[in-house]
Amino acid sequence: MKNIVKLFGNFNRAQSAKVPLLNLNRAQSAKVPLLIIALVAVIGLSFAGCDTGGGSFSPSAGEQPQKQPDTPRTLSFGTPACKVTIKSADQFTAAEWKTLCDKVVAAIKRGYGAAPSAGVKAGIENFFMNNTVSVVLLKSATLDCEVKSDETGIMYLKANGSTIDGISASNLLDAIFAIMGTGESYPTS
């Protein structure tokens, strides 16, 4: 307590004499700027250590990217429910992989939703229910979305969440038609 009184001076005496509580011109008061600097440093370091969660793919502490297992996912259309298997040879953290798989399912739903008629939707449902459909995620893909004419049931997507989100519903529908083995690749040349 004595040190606090020494540091700031006698508050009552300072008030009655109408002098500043902290006189930075005196040698004794040199401790005050050091105290302020120390407090600012502590507060600054505490903010610097906070994780705001703004990064889309920042690994959890100690989590290293690794090859994730092939992941079957159920789509929300078709009876029985349609399925797709999501694969990649690239390495991701578990959190990255879950986010990408969720985005792939949402993208396929967008493409399905763009089907022009109930008959087209029924054809898509039938194909997804009766065939093995795979989506392969590639970090090094040159195209955002690709289906090769000689590979029925496989779609390649660039493994980037914002890229997957940016593919239009009509382009996804075209890719779904190509997956179904229409003999065309996507995108068409």
C-alpha positions in Angstrom: 0.0 0.0 0.0 2.9 2.3 0.8 4.2 1.9 -2.7 1.0 2.9 -4.3 0.9 6.1 -2.2 4.5 6.8 -3.1 3.9 6.1 -6.8 0.9 8.4 -7.2 1.7 10.8 -4.4 -0.7 11.8 -1.6 -4.0 12.0 -3.4 -5.6 14.3 -0.7 -2.7 16.7 -0.6 -2.6 16.8 -4.4 -6.3 17.6 -4.6 -6.2 20.3 -1.9 -3.1 21.9 -3.5 -4.6 21.8 -7.0 -1.6 20.1 -8.4 -1.7 17.2 -10.9 -1.9 13.8 -9.3 0.8 12.5 -11.6 3.7 14.9 -12.1 5.7 13.3 -14.9 8.4 16.0 -14.6 9.7 14.6 -11.3 12.3 11.9 -11.2 10.2 9.8 -8.8 7.4 9.7 -11.4 9.6 7.9 -13.9 8.0 4.6 -12.7 4.6 5.7 -14.0 5.4 5.6 -17.8 7.0 2.2 -17.2 3.9 1.0 -15.5 1.7 2.2 -18.3 4.0 0.6 -20.9 3.9 -2.7 -19.0 0.1 -2.6 -18.9 -0.2 -1.8 -22.6 2.2 -4.6 -23.4 0.2 -7.1 -21.3 -3.1 -6.1 -22.9 -1.6 -6.2 -26.4 -0.1 -9.7 -25.9 -3.4 -11.0 -24.5 -5.2 -9.7 -27.7 -2.5 -11.1 -30.0 -3.0 -14.6 -28.5 -6.7 -14.7 -29.2 -7.9 -16.7 -32.2 -10.7 -14.9 -33.9 -11.6 -18.0 -36.0 -11.5 -15.9 -39.2 -9.2 -18.3 -41.1 -11.0 -20.8 -43.2 -8.6 -23.6 -42.9 -6.3 -23.0 -40.0 -5.4 -26.4 -38.3 -6.2 -26.9 -34.7 -3.3 -26.8 -32.3 -1.0 -29.7 -33.2 -3.3 -31.1 -35.9 -1.3 -32.0 -39.0 -2.9 -32.4 -42.4 -3.1 -36.0 -43.5 -4.9 -38.1 -46.1 -8.5 -38.3 -45.1 -10.6 -41.5 -45.7 -13.1 -41.7 -48.5 -16.3 -40.2 -47.1 -19.7 -41.4 -48.1 -22.3 -38.6 -47.7 -26.1 -38.8 -48.0 -27.8 -36.3 -50.2 -31.2 -34.9 -49.3 -33.0 -36.1 -52.4 -34.3 -39.4 -53.6 -36.0 -42.4 -51.9 -34.0 -44.2 -50.8 -31.6 -41.4 -50.1 -29.0 -40.8 -52.8 -25.3 -41.0 -51.9 -22.0 -39.7 -53.0 -18.5 -40.7 -52.0 -16.0 -37.8 -51.6 -12.3 -38.7 -52.1 -8.9 -37.1 -52.3 -5.3 -38.1 -52.4 -4.3 -34.7 -51.0 -3.8 -34.0 -47.3 -6.3 -32.1 -45.2 -7.0 -31.6 -41.5 -10.2 -33.2 -40.2 -11.8 -29.8 -39.9 -10.9 -28.9 -43.5 -12.1 -32.2 -44.8 -15.5 -31.9 -43.1 -16.0 -28.4 -44.4 -15.1 -29.4 -48.0 -17.4 -32.5 -47.8 -20.3 -30.2 -46.6 -19.6 -27.8 -49.5 -19.6 -30.7 -52.0 -23.0 -31.9 -50.8 -24.4 -28.4 -51.0 -23.0 -28.0 -54.5 -24.6 -31.2 -55.7 -27.9 -30.1 -54.2 -27.6 -26.7 -56.1 -27.1 -28.6 -59.3 -30.0 -30.9 -58.6 -32.2 -28.0 -57.7 -31.5 -26.4 -61.1 -33.1 -29.4 -63.0 -35.8 -28.0 -65.2 -38.4 -30.6 -64.5 -39.5 -33.4 -62.2 -38.6 -35.9 -64.9 -35.0 -34.7 -65.0 -34.8 -34.7 -61.2 -36.1 -38.3 -61.2 -33.4 -39.3 -63.7 -30.7 -37.8 -61.5 -32.2 -39.5 -58.4 -32.3 -42.8 -60.2 -28.6 -42.5 -61.3 -27.4 -41.5 -57.8 -29.3 -44.4 -56.2 -28.2 -47.1 -58.6 -24.6 -46.1 -59.3 -21.4 -45.4 -57.4 -20.9 -41.6 -57.7 -17.6 -40.1 -56.6 -16.4 -36.6 -56.2 -12.6 -36.3 -56.2 -11.2 -33.2 -54.6 -7.8 -32.0 -56.0 -5.8 -29.1 -54.6 -3.8 -28.9 -57.9 -6.9 -29.0 -60.2 -6.6 -26.5 -63.1 -10.4 -26.4 -63.5 -12.9 -25.6 -60.8 -15.2 -28.5 -61.9 -14.4 -31.3 -64.4 -15.9 -34.5 -65.6 -14.0 -36.7 -68.1 -16.0 -38.3 -70.9 -14.4 -41.7 -70.3 -15.2 -41.8 -66.5 -18.8 -42.3 -65.7 -19.8 -41.4 -62.1 -16.7 -39.3 -61.3 -16.6 -35.5 -60.9 -13.4 -33.6 -60.1 -13.5 -30.4 -58.1 -10.8 -28.0 -57.1 -10.3 -28.5 -53.3 -11.1 -24.9 -52.3 -14.2 -24.1 -50.4 -14.8 -20.7 -52.0 -14.3 -22.2 -55.4 -16.9 -24.9 -54.8 -19.3 -22.3 -53.5 -18.8 -20.2 -56.6 -19.8 -22.8 -59.2 -23.2 -21.9 -60.5 -26.2 -24.2 -60.3 -26.5 -24.5 -64.0 -22.8 -25.5 -64.4 -23.2 -28.1 -61.6 -26.3 -29.5 -63.4 -24.3 -29.8 -66.6 -21.6 -31.6 -64.7 -24.1 -34.0 -63.1 -25.4 -34.8 -66.6 -21.8 -35.5 -67.7 -21.4 -37.8 -64.6 -24.4 -39.7 -65.7 -22.5 -40.9 -68.8 -24.0 -38.7 -71.5 -20.7 -39.3 -73.3 -19.6 -35.7 -72.9 -17.0 -34.2 -70.7 -17.5 -31.1 -68.6 -16.7 -28.4 -69.3 -17.3 -29.0 -73.0 -14.6 -27.8 -75.3 
